Amino acid sequence: MSLPLKKPCVRSLRHVGFQPSLFIARPKSGIAQSTQAYTKRSVTPQYTTQSNACKIFEETRVLGMQPTTSMYLDAITAYGYSKNADKVISTWKDYTRHYKLKSSSHHRYITALVQCGDIPTTYQILRDLKTKHYVKHEEISKCLAEFVPACIERNHAYLALKSTGDFLDYAQAWDVVALQRVAQSLWYVYSSHLPIPPQVNSATFDKFVDLYRKKIDVSQRSKSKHHFMPTHLFTMFKLMTATHPLTPSAYTCNLVIESQLISGDYGAIKFILAYMQKNNIQPTTHTVSVLLKSLGPSLSGNEVQSLYNNLKKNNRIDSNIYQAFIKVFNDKSDTVYAQEVASDMEKKGLRLEQDSCIAMVEGFVNQGKLNQAAEWLERNHDTAIKNLDAYAVLMEACIAKGKWDACLESYTFLDNKKVKDITTNRRIVKALLTARFANGKYWDVCRTQLKNLDITFTPTTVFRILRNLIGIEKHGHHLVSGKTIVKAMQMMEKELNIYLNAEGISRVIVALGRRGDCHHGFEIYNWVREDKSCTRTRCGSSSIYSATMYSALLNNDFRVLERAWIDMQYRKWFIECENGTRNEKLEHTLARYNVLLNGYASRIPRPDITRLKKTYQRLLKQKINPDITTYNILIKAFVNGNNMKAANQVYQTMIDSGINPDTITANTLLNGWILRKDWAEVEEFMQRLKSENKSKQNPGLDISFLRLDSKIMGFARLLKSEGRWYDAHEVEKARTVLPSRKVWNVFETTTGYSKETLDNFYKSGTGDNEAIQADSFGLDFDKTCGTLMKLADSSQSLAEKKNTKDTFIRFFSKSTEPDHITYKLFMKAFVDRKDYHSASKIKKWMNFRLSSSKQ
């Protein structure tokens, strides 16, 4: 009997005369040198070139032998030196399949990827090291020391700062040389953007923080990945204090704390305070004011008042603390106490700063006291005019309330005072122009203002003014007409020679459509298409046509829908400008056909079946195969047309074509039968659905039938958009409304939780009691037998349907935990029935169940 031989390894081949080249161990202290020098030292001994290492490794694998750990790692390094990223990754994967990884292995791998210039992959590998418990923090720091300089060299400073911040919590366990290299690399980045010397000491670090704080752009902190972000400043603070023998001043610590308020990083604030205590850095009144701004909103109004009175009694308040209390009181809409604090400042001979003026005005505005805000500004005019933002806040609030004249009066007041900066303050200029547009009586003045602007307008500025005009409303009524909005847009584009792009035009058209101004949106559509300048190329984008079709669909205007759908085929003429012709067509895709079909299916008061069929035949003639969306639209059309037989035939055609039903399919059919109260068809469809999906996941059933007649809702919305409020009210009164008892039945069937379970939970307290366990409220589906049958008339006998109960139990027993959307639909159903107590029970149960599922 012969024993099976093991796969030979390299070491065993010496017995048959094979002499592999020896791999001399790589040096362990190469982190301070450059990556290339380190790679050469670790591979080149006993090899004439790097390619020899790769050649020996590949020949070993061709011979069917298993390479050693050293051969794998040296091959990875050699592939990295030759910038072959694919080979580096494949060799690493093969290495991980055959050997248990060592802590130092990742350093070789990341170094090779860095040499290949594959920064995204390197970042992913480095980030995943957090989950590798066997990788020492010292090795991670060495990997970071290779990654950070490479990021900076390739202008990826954001990734360098982010990756450093991710691992700074373990900086005490870092390799000292690696830590120094990372710190020097990041300091070099900022020294090229800020006027700071390359040497790092307490004075230069204080200067760095002061300059950095001024560079932080609050309005853009979450929209771009620039180098001046609050989180990056905290990263630099931790890194520099850990690597250099410096002690920042209290003022510097205060600036860092203040910057963390912008991002809401209270963990960083806690770290800095602990650092100040550890290094005996005494807090100042500035520190107290910064902490008050951060912790004040979490205190009650009485606690803030008590704190202020105690500090005032002990005479421990300076200008910074006064300003902080003014902001806190205004954030809490306590303008009375805020004015008292401002009065105390005046008695002390202190002047209000601009931020405090803005906070005071915002406090009045949040309470709707615009007249009081204007009076307060008039009394404190000398302070408020320093940068005019306080006046801008008041003017913007007047516009939001529809008080154009009050906004214009505020500007006239400033103009009479001969304030120089009113024509250069962007917020003032935009508010003035918006108010004049909204008033509709100052078109000549608006044209003159646009021609003599002292600031630069951009397409974004134009869009924001239009968005503000569209959104101004009062009690559900839009105060600015669509005609005014169209004229304002045309004037700004013509006078400023600044044009919205296709995306901006689309958003304006959709916004007008949602407020019922479809014809004005269509007017913009025509005006843009008829433009003779080169900006007509924006009509080559499909977004403008899609927006117009969506707006038409919302407003039941199928003339506009069809016009935009047809025009969309000839957009190539706009794409190629003069090179195209109006006769060239771009054939519609299935998605475009579905849009038109959905329009016909959603028509109010009933779908246009004739045009639906013609469009569908045109789709088939173009040899386009319908998908699940197409069939769902056809089913919806026949359901809305009260032709459930045809809807069922479409469903069967879809099944025969090999397309499985989804959630929309099932719920559309169920809604149709439930509205007709055809419970036998409901049960038959449920049984058929289960039989057709035995080996597949059942399509989920939502509770959209709680909203019942969507056609009536859409009709009511159209009447409101036309200003026919009485008719809309009468239509809404005619809606079918289930009583609360039946809604509870549907809730129990859909979720598995009975009304009694929620009643007991509601009586138990807040739901935070630790004695209450989530599992004690398990799904009891045995109690859900036949509850959908209770939706039928009370005179209907359940005994005739004794065999139908099991279907519902089996189907709903596979339901998952309801999500927040499901719960909110039931809450809305109870609110519509003015059963606020039941809605409160659902909300409390939702908070408990969803918080339990996350834990």
C-alpha positions in Angstrom: 0.0 0.0 0.0 1.5 3.3 -1.0 1.0 6.5 0.9 -0.1 9.6 -0.9 2.8 12.1 -1.2 2.4 15.6 0.1 2.7 18.5 -2.3 6.4 19.4 -2.3 7.4 22.8 -1.0 10.5 24.7 -1.9 12.5 23.6 1.1 12.0 19.9 0.2 13.3 20.3 -3.4 17.0 20.5 -2.3 16.9 16.7 -2.0 16.3 16.4 -5.8 19.0 18.9 -6.8 16.9 22.1 -7.0 18.7 25.0 -5.4 16.4 28.1 -5.1 17.8 31.5 -4.6 17.9 32.5 -0.9 15.8 35.4 0.4 17.7 37.5 2.8 15.5 38.9 5.6 14.3 42.5 5.0 15.4 45.2 7.4 12.9 46.1 10.2 13.6 49.8 10.6 13.0 51.3 7.2 9.9 53.4 8.0 11.9 56.6 8.1 13.2 56.2 4.6 11.3 56.6 1.4 9.1 53.8 0.0 11.3 53.1 -3.0 14.5 52.8 -0.9 12.8 50.5 1.6 11.5 48.2 -1.2 14.9 47.9 -2.9 16.6 46.9 0.4 13.9 44.3 1.2 14.0 42.5 -2.2 17.2 43.0 -4.2 19.7 41.0 -2.0 20.6 37.8 -3.9 18.4 39.0 -6.9 19.9 40.8 -9.8 16.6 42.6 -10.5 13.1 42.9 -9.1 11.9 40.8 -12.0 13.9 37.9 -10.8 11.8 37.7 -7.6 8.6 37.7 -9.7 10.1 35.1 -12.1 11.2 32.7 -9.3 7.8 33.0 -7.6 5.8 32.3 -10.8 8.1 29.4 -11.8 7.5 27.9 -8.4 3.8 28.0 -8.9 4.1 26.6 -12.4 6.0 23.6 -11.1 3.1 22.9 -8.8 5.0 23.8 -5.6 3.7 25.8 -2.7 5.6 29.1 -2.2 6.7 30.0 1.3 5.5 33.0 3.3 8.7 34.9 2.5 8.3 34.2 -1.2 4.7 35.5 -1.2 5.6 38.7 0.6 8.7 39.4 -1.5 6.7 38.8 -4.7 4.0 41.2 -3.5 6.8 43.8 -2.8 8.4 43.1 -6.2 5.0 43.5 -8.0 4.5 46.7 -6.2 7.8 48.0 -7.3 6.9 47.2 -10.9 3.5 48.9 -10.4 1.4 45.9 -11.2 -1.6 46.4 -9.0 -3.5 43.4 -10.3 -0.7 41.0 -9.5 -0.3 42.5 -6.1 -3.9 42.0 -5.3 -4.2 38.4 -6.7 -0.9 37.3 -5.0 -2.2 38.7 -1.7 -5.5 36.8 -2.1 -3.7 33.6 -2.8 -1.4 34.2 0.2 -4.4 34.7 2.5 -5.9 31.4 1.3 -2.8 29.3 2.2 -1.3 31.0 5.3 -2.3 32.5 8.5 -1.7 36.2 8.3 0.9 37.9 10.5 0.5 41.3 11.9 3.4 42.6 9.7 2.1 41.2 6.5 -0.3 44.1 5.9 2.5 46.6 5.9 4.1 44.8 2.9 0.8 44.7 1.1 -0.2 48.3 1.7 3.4 49.5 0.7 3.1 47.6 -2.6 -0.4 49.1 -3.3 0.9 52.6 -2.5 3.8 52.1 -5.0 1.2 51.1 -7.6 -0.7 54.3 -7.0 -3.9 52.5 -6.1 -5.0 54.9 -3.4 -8.8 53.9 -3.2 -8.0 50.2 -2.7 -5.3 51.1 -0.2 -7.7 53.2 1.8 -10.2 50.3 1.8 -7.6 47.9 3.1 -6.4 50.4 5.7 -9.9 51.0 6.9 -10.6 47.3 7.2 -7.6 46.9 9.6 -9.9 48.1 12.3 -11.6 44.8 12.3 -8.4 42.7 12.2 -7.8 42.1 15.9 -4.5 40.4 15.3 -2.9 43.4 13.6 -1.0 45.5 16.2 -1.5 49.2 16.3 2.2 49.7 15.8 1.9 47.9 12.4 -1.1 50.0 11.5 0.8 53.2 12.2 3.5 52.0 9.8 0.9 51.3 7.2 -0.5 54.8 7.8 3.0 56.3 7.5 3.2 54.8 3.9 -0.3 55.8 3.0 -0.5 59.5 4.2 2.6 60.8 2.2 1.3 59.0 -0.9 -2.1 60.6 -0.6 -0.6 64.0 -0.2 1.7 63.5 -3.2 -1.4 62.6 -5.3 -3.6 65.5 -4.0 -5.7 63.3 -1.8 -5.3 65.3 1.4 -8.9 64.6 2.5 -8.2 60.8 2.6 -5.0 61.4 4.4 -6.7 63.4 7.2 -9.7 61.1 7.4 -7.6 57.9 7.7 -5.4 59.6 10.3 -8.4 60.7 12.4 -9.8 57.1 12.2 -6.8 55.7 14.1 -5.8 58.5 16.4 -7.6 57.0 19.4 -4.7 54.4 19.5 -1.9 56.9 19.0 -0.2 55.9 22.2 0.5 52.5 20.8 1.8 53.8 17.5 5.4 53.5 16.2 7.2 56.7 17.2 8.9 57.2 13.9 5.7 56.5 12.0 3.8 58.9 14.1 6.3 61.6 13.4 6.2 61.0 9.7 2.5 61.3 9.6 2.5 64.5 11.6 5.2 66.1 9.4 3.4 65.2 6.2 0.1 66.7 7.3 1.8 69.8 8.7 3.5 70.2 5.3 0.1 70.2 3.6 -1.2 73.1 5.7 2.0 75.1 5.5 1.4 75.2 1.7 -2.1 76.7 2.3 -1.4 78.9 5.3 1.4 81.4 6.2 3.0 79.2 8.9 6.6 78.1 9.2 7.7 74.5 8.7 8.9 74.3 12.3 6.3 73.1 14.9 6.2 74.7 18.4 3.7 76.3 20.7 3.7 79.7 18.9 3.4 78.3 15.4 0.7 75.9 16.5 -1.3 78.7 18.1 -1.0 80.7 14.9 -2.0 77.6 12.8 -5.2 77.1 14.8 -6.1 80.8 14.6 -5.7 80.9 10.9 -7.5 77.5 10.5 -10.5 78.7 12.5 -11.0 81.7 10.1 -10.8 79.4 7.1 -13.6 77.1 8.2 -16.7 77.7 5.9 -19.7 76.8 8.0 -22.2 76.8 5.1 -20.1 74.4 3.1 -18.8 72.1 5.8 -21.0 69.1 4.8 -21.0 69.7 1.0 -17.3 69.5 0.0 -14.2 67.6 1.0 -11.9 70.6 1.5 -9.0 70.7 3.9 -10.5 73.2 6.4 -13.1 71.2 8.3 -13.8 71.1 12.1 -13.1 67.4 12.2 -9.7 67.9 10.5 -8.8 70.6 13.0 -9.4 68.3 15.9 -7.3 65.6 14.1 -4.4 68.0 13.8 -4.8 69.1 17.5 -4.6 65.5 18.7 -1.8 64.6 16.3 0.4 67.6 17.1 0.0 67.4 20.8 0.9 63.7 20.7 4.0 64.1 18.6 5.5 67.5 19.7 6.4 68.8 23.1 4.1 71.8 22.9 1.4 73.3 25.1 -1.3 75.2 23.3 -2.7 78.3 25.0 -6.2 78.5 26.5 -7.2 80.7 23.6 -6.1 78.0 21.1 -8.1 75.3 23.0 -11.1 77.6 23.0 -10.9 78.0 19.2 -10.8 74.3 18.7 -13.7 73.7 21.1 -15.7 76.4 19.3 -15.0 74.8 15.9 -16.3 71.5 17.2 -19.6 73.1 17.9 -20.1 73.6 14.2 -19.9 69.8 13.6 -21.6 69.0 16.9 -18.8 66.7 18.0 -19.3 66.8 21.7 -16.8 63.9 22.2 -14.1 66.1 20.8 -15.1 68.9 23.2 -14.8 66.5 26.1 -11.4 65.4 24.9 -10.1 68.9 24.7 -11.4 69.8 28.2 -9.7 66.7 29.6 -6.5 67.7 27.9 -6.7 71.2 29.4 -7.2 69.8 32.9 -4.4 67.3 32.5 -1.9 70.0 31.3 -3.1 72.7 33.8 -4.4 75.0 31.1 -6.8 77.3 33.0 -10.1 78.0 31.4 -11.1 81.5 30.7 -14.4 83.3 30.4 -14.2 82.5 26.7 -14.1 78.8 27.6 -17.2 79.3 29.7 -19.0 81.1 26.9 -18.2 78.4 24.4 -19.3 75.6 26.8 -22.5 77.6 27.4 -23.2 77.7 23.7 -22.7 73.9 23.4 -24.5 72.8 26.6 -27.1 75.6 26.9 -29.6 74.1 24.5 -29.7 70.9 26.6 -30.7 72.9 29.7 -34.2 74.0 30.6 -35.2 77.6 30.5 -35.3 77.8 34.3 -31.9 76.3 34.6 -30.4 78.8 32.1 -32.0 81.7 34.0 -30.7 80.3 37.4 -27.2 80.0 36.0 -27.3 83.5 34.6 -28.6 85.0 37.9 -25.9 83.2 39.9 -23.0 84.4 37.6 -24.5 87.9 37.6 -24.7 87.9 41.4 -21.1 86.8 41.8 -20.0 89.4 39.2 -18.4 86.7 37.0 -19.7 87.7 33.6 -17.8 89.4 30.8 -18.7 90.3 27.2 -18.2 86.7 25.9 -20.6 85.2 28.5 -23.2 87.9 27.9 -23.1 87.1 24.2 -23.4 83.4 24.9 -26.5 83.9 27.2 -28.2 86.1 24.5 -27.8 83.3 22.0 -29.0 80.6 24.3 -32.1 82.5 25.4 -33.0 83.3 21.8 -32.5 79.7 20.8 -35.1 78.9 23.4 -37.4 81.7 22.0 -37.1 83.5 25.4 -36.7 87.0 23.9 -37.7 88.7 27.2 -34.7 87.4 29.0 -32.5 87.9 26.0 -33.4 91.6 26.0 -32.7 91.7 29.7 -29.2 90.3 29.2 -28.6 92.9 26.4 -29.8 95.6 28.8 -27.4 94.4 31.4 -24.6 94.7 28.8 -25.5 98.3 28.1 -25.4 99.1 31.8 -21.9 97.6 32.0 -20.8 99.8 29.1 -20.4 96.8 26.7 -21.5 96.8 23.1 -23.4 94.0 21.3 -21.5 92.1 18.7 -22.9 91.3 15.3 -23.6 87.6 16.2 -25.7 88.7 19.1 -27.7 91.1 17.0 -28.4 88.3 14.5 -29.4 86.0 17.4 -31.8 88.7 18.8 -33.5 89.2 15.4 -33.8 85.4 14.9 -35.4 85.1 18.3 -38.1 87.6 17.4 -38.5 86.0 13.9 -39.0 82.5 15.3 -41.8 83.8 17.4 -43.4 85.6 14.5 -42.8 89.0 16.1 -41.5 90.9 13.0 -42.6 94.3 14.2 -40.7 93.9 17.5 -37.7 92.8 15.5 -37.8 95.9 13.4 -38.2 98.1 16.5 -35.3 96.4 18.2 -33.1 96.9 15.1 -34.0 100.6 15.0 -33.0 101.0 18.6 -29.7 99.2 18.0 -29.0 100.5 14.6 -25.4 101.5 15.2 -24.4 97.9 16.1 -26.6 96.2 13.5 -25.3 98.0 10.5 -21.7 96.6 10.9 -22.4 93.8 8.4 -26.2 94.0 7.9 -26.9 90.3 8.3 -29.4 91.1 11.1 -31.4 93.3 8.7 -31.1 90.5 6.1 -32.7 88.0 8.5 -35.6 90.4 9.1 -36.1 91.0 5.3 -36.0 87.3 4.5 -38.6 86.6 7.3 -40.9 89.3 5.9 -40.7 87.7 2.4 -41.5 84.3 3.9 -44.6 85.8 5.6 -45.7 87.5 2.3 -45.0 91.0 3.7 -43.3 92.5 0.6 -43.9 96.1 1.7 -42.3 95.5 5.1 -39.2 94.1 3.4 -39.0 97.1 1.1 -39.5 99.4 4.0 -36.5 97.9 5.8 -34.3 98.5 2.7 -35.6 102.0 2.4 -34.7 102.7 6.0 -31.1 101.5 5.4 -30.9 103.5 2.1 -32.1 106.7 3.9 -29.3 106.1 6.5 -26.8 106.2 3.7 -25.4 102.7 4.6 -22.7 102.0 2.1 -22.7 98.2 2.1 -26.4 97.6 1.2 -25.5 97.1 -2.4 -22.8 94.6 -1.8 -24.4 92.5 0.9 -25.6 89.4 -1.0 -28.4 88.5 1.4 -29.7 92.1 1.3 -29.6 92.3 -2.5 -31.3 88.9 -3.0 -34.0 89.7 -0.5 -34.7 93.1 -2.1 -34.9 91.6 -5.6 -37.1 88.7 -4.4 -39.5 91.2 -2.7 -39.7 93.4 -5.8 -40.4 90.3 -8.0 -43.1 89.0 -5.6 -44.8 92.4 -5.4 -45.3 92.4 -9.2 -45.4 96.2 -9.5 -41.7 97.0 -9.9 -40.6 95.4 -13.1 -38.8 98.4 -14.4 -37.0 98.9 -11.0 -36.0 95.2 -11.1 -34.6 95.6 -14.6 -32.6 98.6 -13.5 -31.3 96.8 -10.4 -30.2 93.8 -12.5 -28.3 96.0 -14.8 -26.5 97.8 -12.0 -25.6 94.9 -9.7 -22.5 95.3 -7.5 -22.3 91.6 -6.8 -21.9 88.6 -9.1 -24.9 86.5 -9.8 -24.5 82.8 -10.8 -27.1 80.3 -12.1 -27.4 79.0 -8.5 -28.3 82.5 -7.3 -31.0 82.7 -10.0 -32.4 79.3 -9.0 -32.5 80.1 -5.3 -34.5 83.3 -6.0 -37.0 81.4 -8.1 -37.2 78.6 -5.5 -38.0 81.2 -2.8 -40.7 82.8 -5.0 -42.3 79.4 -5.7 -42.3 78.3 -2.0 -43.9 81.4 -0.5 -47.3 80.4 0.8 -49.8 81.3 3.5 -52.4 78.8 4.9 -51.8 76.5 1.9 -52.2 79.3 -0.7 -49.3 80.3 -2.8 -48.8 84.0 -2.7 -46.7 84.5 -5.9 -48.4 83.7 -9.2 -46.8 81.4 -11.7 -47.0 84.2 -14.2 -44.8 86.3 -12.0 -42.3 83.5 -11.5 -42.0 83.0 -15.3 -41.5 86.7 -15.9 -38.8 86.9 -13.2 -36.9 84.0 -14.6 -37.0 85.4 -18.1 -35.9 88.8 -16.9 -32.9 87.5 -14.9 -31.7 85.3 -17.7 -32.0 88.0 -20.3 -30.6 90.9 -18.3 -27.7 89.0 -16.6 -26.9 86.7 -19.6 -26.9 83.9 -17.0 -28.8 80.7 -17.9 -30.1 77.9 -15.8 -28.9 74.5 -16.9 -31.2 71.6 -17.8 -31.3 70.4 -14.2 -32.3 73.9 -12.9 -35.0 74.3 -15.5 -36.4 70.8 -14.6 -36.6 71.6 -10.9 -38.5 74.8 -11.6 -41.0 73.1 -13.8 -41.5 70.3 -11.3 -42.0 72.8 -8.4 -44.6 74.7 -10.4 -46.3 71.5 -11.3 -46.5 70.4 -7.6 -48.3 73.6 -6.7 -50.8 73.3 -9.6 -49.1 75.7 -12.1 -48.6 73.2 -14.9 -49.4 75.6 -17.6 -46.8 78.1 -16.4 -44.3 75.3 -16.2 -45.2 74.5 -19.8 -44.7 78.1 -20.7 -41.1 77.9 -19.4 -40.7 74.6 -21.3 -41.7 76.4 -24.6 -39.6 79.5 -23.9 -36.5 77.4 -23.3 -37.1 75.3 -26.5 -37.7 78.4 -28.6 -34.6 80.2 -27.4 -32.4 80.9 -30.5 -29.1 81.2 -28.6 -26.6 78.4 -28.1 -28.1 77.8 -24.7 -30.8 75.8 -26.5 -28.4 72.8 -26.1 -29.9 72.4 -22.6 -33.0 71.1 -24.4 -31.0 68.2 -25.5 -31.2 66.8 -22.0 -34.1 64.4 -21.3 -34.6 65.9 -17.8 -36.6 68.9 -19.1 -39.0 66.6 -21.0 -39.3 64.2 -18.0 -40.0 67.1 -15.7 -42.7 68.5 -18.0 -44.4 65.1 -18.3 -44.3 64.6 -14.5 -45.8 68.0 -14.0 -48.6 67.3 -16.5 -49.3 63.9 -14.9 -49.7 65.6 -11.5 -52.2 68.1 -13.0 -54.1 65.7 -15.2 -53.0 67.7 -18.3 -52.5 65.0 -21.0 -52.2 67.5 -23.9 -48.9 68.7 -22.3 -47.9 65.1 -21.4 -48.2 64.0 -25.0 -46.6 67.1 -26.4 -43.5 66.6 -24.2 -43.4 62.9 -25.0 -43.4 63.5 -28.7 -40.9 66.5 -28.5 -38.5 64.2 -26.6 -37.9 62.2 -29.7 -36.5 65.2 -31.6 -34.1 66.5 -28.9 -31.2 65.3 -31.1 -31.5 68.6 -33.0 -30.7 70.5 -29.8 -27.9 68.1 -28.9 -26.1 68.6 -32.2 -27.3 72.2 -32.5 -26.8 73.3 -36.2 -25.6 69.8 -37.3 -28.9 68.2 -36.6 -32.2 68.5 -38.3 -35.7 68.6 -36.8 -36.6 65.4 -38.7 -34.1 63.1 -36.9 -35.8 61.0 -34.3 -34.5 59.2 -31.2 -36.8 56.2 -30.7 -38.3 56.0 -27.2 -37.1 53.4 -24.8 -39.3 51.1 -22.7 -39.0 53.5 -19.7 -40.4 56.4 -21.8 -43.3 54.3 -23.0 -44.0 53.4 -19.4 -44.2 57.1 -18.5 -46.9 57.7 -21.1 -48.8 54.5 -20.3 -48.8 55.5 -16.6 -50.2 58.9 -17.5 -53.1 57.3 -19.3 -53.6 54.8 -16.5 -53.7 57.6 -13.9 -56.1 59.9 -15.7 -58.8 61.4 -13.6 -61.7 60.7 -13.3 -61.1 57.5 -15.2 -58.2 56.1 -17.3 -58.0 56.6 -21.0 -58.1 52.9 -22.0 -58.3 53.7 -25.8 -55.0 55.6 -25.9 -53.5 53.2 -23.5 -54.1 50.3 -25.8 -52.8 52.3 -28.9 -49.6 53.2 -27.1 -49.1 49.6 -25.9 -49.6 48.3 -29.5 -47.0 50.9 -30.7 -44.6 49.6 -28.1 -45.0 46.0 -29.3 -44.7 47.1 -32.9 -41.3 48.6 -32.0 -40.4 45.1 -30.8 -39.9 46.2 -27.2 -40.7 43.6 -24.6 -42.8 44.8 -21.7 -41.4 44.5 -18.2 -42.9 44.2 -14.7 -43.5 48.0 -14.6 -45.4 47.9 -17.9 -47.7 45.1 -16.7 -48.3 46.9 -13.3 -49.3 50.0 -15.2 -51.8 48.1 -17.3 -53.2 46.4 -14.3 -53.6 49.8 -12.5 -55.4 51.2 -15.6 -58.0 48.4 -15.5 -58.3 48.5 -11.7 -58.9 52.3 -11.9 -61.4 51.7 -14.7 -63.3 49.2 -12.5 -62.6 46.3 -15.0 -61.1 43.7 -12.7 -61.7 41.0 -15.2 -59.3 42.7 -17.7 -56.8 43.4 -14.9 -56.8 39.7 -14.0 -56.2 38.8 -17.6 -53.2 41.1 -17.8 -51.9 39.5 -14.6 -52.2 36.0 -16.1 -50.5 37.2 -19.3 -47.6 38.5 -17.2 -47.3 35.1 -15.4 -47.4 33.3 -18.7 -44.6 35.5 -20.1 -42.3 34.4 -17.2 -42.5 37.6 -15.2 -43.1 37.1 -11.4 -45.4 39.5 -9.6 -44.0 42.0 -7.1 -45.4 44.0 -4.2 -47.1 46.6 -6.5 -48.8 43.9 -8.6 -50.3 42.1 -5.6 -51.4 45.3 -3.8 -52.9 46.9 -6.9 -55.1 43.9 -7.5 -56.0 43.6 -3.8 -57.0 47.3 -3.7 -59.3 46.8 -6.6 -61.1 43.9 -5.1 -61.2 45.4 -1.6 -62.8 48.6 -3.0 -65.4 46.5 -4.6 -65.8 44.5 -1.4 -65.3 41.3 -3.5 -63.9 39.2 -0.6 -64.2 35.9 -2.5 -61.9 37.2 -5.2 -59.5 38.5 -2.5 -59.3 35.0 -1.0 -58.9 33.3 -4.4 -56.1 35.6 -5.4 -54.3 35.0 -2.1 -54.5 31.2 -2.6 -53.3 31.6 -6.2 -50.4 33.8 -5.2 -49.2 31.3 -2.7 -49.4 28.4 -5.1 -47.5 30.4 -7.7 -44.7 31.3 -5.3 -44.1 28.1 -3.4 -40.4 28.1 -4.2 -40.0 31.9 -4.3 -40.2 34.7 -1.8 -43.8 35.9 -1.5 -44.3 39.5 -2.6 -44.9 41.7 0.4 -48.3 43.2 1.1 -48.4 46.7 2.4 -51.5 48.5 3.8 -52.1 50.9 1.0 -55.8 50.0 1.0 -56.1 52.1 4.2 -56.0 55.1 1.8 -58.7 53.5 -0.3 -59.7 55.7 -3.2 -56.5 57.3 -4.6 -58.6 58.8 -7.5 -60.7 60.8 -5.2 -57.6 62.1 -3.4 -56.0 63.1 -6.7 -59.3 64.8 -7.8 -59.4 66.8 -4.6 -55.8 67.9 -5.1 -56.7 69.2 -8.6 -59.7 71.1 -7.3 -57.5 72.8 -4.6 -54.9 73.8 -7.2 -57.7 75.5 -9.2 -58.9 77.3 -6.1 -62.2 75.4 -5.8 -61.9 74.8 -2.1 -65.6 74.1 -1.4 -65.8 71.4 -4.1 -62.5 69.9 -2.8 -64.0 69.7 0.7 -67.2 68.0 -0.6 -65.1 65.5 -2.5 -63.0 64.6 0.5 -66.1 64.2 2.6 -67.3 61.6 0.1 -64.2 59.4 0.6 -64.7 55.9 2.0 -63.6 55.9 5.6 -63.2 52.7 7.6 -64.2 52.9 11.3 -61.4 52.7 13.9 -62.5 49.2 14.8 -61.9 47.9 11.3 -58.5 49.7 11.1 -57.5 47.9 14.2 -58.5 44.6 12.6 -56.3 45.4 9.5 -53.4 46.4 11.9 -53.6 43.1 13.7 -53.7 41.1 10.4 -50.9 43.1 8.8 -48.5 43.2 11.8 -49.6 40.4 14.1 -50.0 42.7 17.1 -53.5 42.9 18.6 -55.2 46.0 20.0 -55.1 44.4 23.5 -51.3 44.0 23.3 -50.9 47.7 22.6 -53.4 48.7 25.2 -51.4 46.8 27.9 -48.2 48.3 26.7 -49.7 51.8 26.7 -50.9 51.4 30.3 -47.5 50.0 31.4 -45.8 53.4 31.3 -43.3 55.1 29.0 -42.1 51.8 27.5 -38.6 52.4 28.8 -39.0 50.1 31.8 -36.3 47.5 31.7 -38.7 44.9 33.0 -40.5 44.9 29.7 -38.8 42.6 27.2 -39.3 42.9 23.5 -39.7 39.2 23.1 -42.8 39.3 25.4 -44.7 41.1 22.7 -44.2 38.4 20.1 -46.4 37.8 17.0 -49.5 35.8 17.9 -50.8 34.9 14.5 -53.3 32.5 15.8 -55.4 35.5 16.8 -55.4 36.8 13.2 -57.8 34.1 11.8 -60.1 35.6 9.3 -59.6 39.3 10.3 -59.6 40.4 6.7 -63.0 38.8 6.4 -64.2 41.3 9.0 -63.9 44.0 6.4 -67.0 42.5 4.7 -70.5 43.5 5.6 -71.4 42.5 9.2 -74.3 40.5 7.8 -71.9 38.2 5.8 -71.5 34.8 7.5 -67.9 33.7 8.3 -69.1 30.1 8.5 -69.3 30.0 4.7 -65.6 30.7 4.5 -64.3 28.3 7.1 -61.6 27.0 4.7 -60.2 30.4 3.8 -58.7 31.3 7.2 -55.6 29.2 6.9 -54.5 31.0 3.8 -54.3 34.3 5.6 -52.6 32.8 8.6 -49.9 31.1 6.5 -49.4 34.1 4.3 -49.1 36.7 7.0 -47.1 34.4 9.4 -44.1 35.0 7.1 -44.3 38.7 7.5 -41.3 40.5 8.9 -41.3 43.2 11.6 -43.2 46.2 10.2 -41.1 49.3 9.3 -41.7 52.9 10.3 -43.6 53.6 7.0 -46.1 50.9 7.9 -46.7 52.2 11.4 -47.0 55.8 10.1 -49.6 54.8 7.6 -51.8 53.4 10.4 -51.1 56.5 12.5 -52.3 58.6 9.6 -55.4 56.4 9.2 -56.4 57.0 12.8 -55.7 60.7 12.6 -58.0 60.9 9.6 -60.7 59.3 11.7 -59.9 61.8 14.5 -58.9 58.9 16.8 -55.9 60.6 18.2 -55.7 58.2 21.2 -55.2 55.2 18.9 -52.6 57.0 16.8 -50.7 57.8 20.0 -50.7 54.1 20.9 -49.3 53.2 17.5 -46.6 55.8 17.8 -45.5 54.6 21.2 -45.4 51.0 20.1 -43.5 51.9 16.9 -40.8 53.7 19.0 -40.5 50.7 21.3 -40.4 48.0 18.6 -38.0 49.8 16.2 -35.6 50.7 19.0 -35.7 47.1 20.2 -34.9 45.7 16.7 -31.8 48.0 16.4 -30.3 46.6 19.7 
